[in-house]
Amino acid sequence: MKAFLEGLGVLEMRRIVCQPVPARWVAFHGRADLQWQPFPFNAAALQYIPQQPGFYCFFVGPPPAALPQVGYPMYLGKTERTLRTRFAEYLREQDNDAGRVHVRKFLNVFENELTFMCTHFAGTPQEVKATETALLNAMMPAYSDSGYSAEIRAPRGAWQ
């Protein structure tokens, strides 16, 4: 893993492409009743992660109470398995050289700065997909590269 991180340039390592669009946040509000729960991304938090399916989002930001609450969405996903199972998979992927490069990158570059936000969600496959697309469009996470609506995909790709 150290060789992987050393292969990244200093500026590349900490670069976050952030395209906040508050109008999209407002458009999403009220679309789904999601109760997000924050957890630090570390092995000690695993036992507290819900054992339900749902959505999750990695955020990077200062620790609570250090500075005003602010966070940048890094990656958003869904799981039909349990959120705990998915969390454990990310813990393993963090140290796995065979893992997805873009995921390993943010997991390691922002180690000790990541918050795993998750929420239970159960619905039909169509409801899950529609909600995931709406979440992606609203938050535009820096390391999520698929699942956006066509309206967002083209202009977003121009900035990546």
Secondary structure, DSSP 8 states (H G I E B T S, - for coil): -HHHHHTS-HHHHH-------HHHHHHHTTSS----EEEESSGGGGGGS-SS-EEEEEEE---TTTSS---EEEEEEEESS-HHHHHHHHHHHHT-TTS-HHHHHHHHHTTTSEEEEEEE----HHHHHHHHHHHHHHH--TT--S---HHHHHHHHHH-
